[in-house]
Amino acid sequence: MAIAVQVMLPTPSIARADACPDVHVVYARGTDTVPPVDAVGRALVNAMSAQLPGKSLSVYGINYPANLDLSGGTTTGATDGWVHVQNLVAACPATRVVLSGYSQGADVIDLLTATAGAAFGTPTPMPDAVAGHVAAVVVFGNPSRRMGGGPLPARSPLYGARALDVCLIGDPICSNGADLLAHSRYVSSGVVNQAARFAVSRLTSAG
């Protein structure tokens, strides 16, 4: 069964309850990629859509510069994601949320969900009331994994049990590896499809 995927451009709020999707992916793209969603995000959404027959799925690309101003840009992205998710939860309480990001975008999601160790800025995780609507957190090539004290699940009491922090062997952005090309292989390696299965398993178990 074909599923229509709605890409939501940055907006201050979601106002129409009748437009609420079953699943909403909030995604932060990697550095110097074209908004709203990069290749990793598109692959994730497509894989999730194929595994969720009969469910409506929408995507919001977090609005932030995604440039080399890593500290300021990442904080801007976290703020935009925070506002968007809380507006969504208020307007669409039945919608299940998946948070995801790649590279610098993974750091944006890290700021939203971890309590300590983010590479840039001081994170304040979204509160319990929001956490109850988040079915899964999936990040790829996360800089905070290397610079902030390990994978996201170990650093997030609220979101850790539903989080997957993927780092390919040798990727120097998220590990002490030296294979820079590894950072560009998340789609071709098949790990994005595996991450989609994780997110869908969380969605279906969460109801």
KABELMO-V202084 format. One record per helix or strand of 2 or more residues. SS is the DSSP state (H for helix, E for strand). FROM is the first residue (numbers start at 1). LEN is the number of residues. If there is no record, write none. Layout:
ss-><SS;SS>
from-><FROM;FROM>
len-><LEN;LEN>
This chain:
ss-><E;H;E;H;E;H;E;H;H;E;H;H;H;E;H;H>
from-><5;17;23;39;57;70;96;104;128;134;143;152;160;163;180;191>
len-><4;3;6;12;5;22;7;10;4;7;5;4;3;4;5;16>
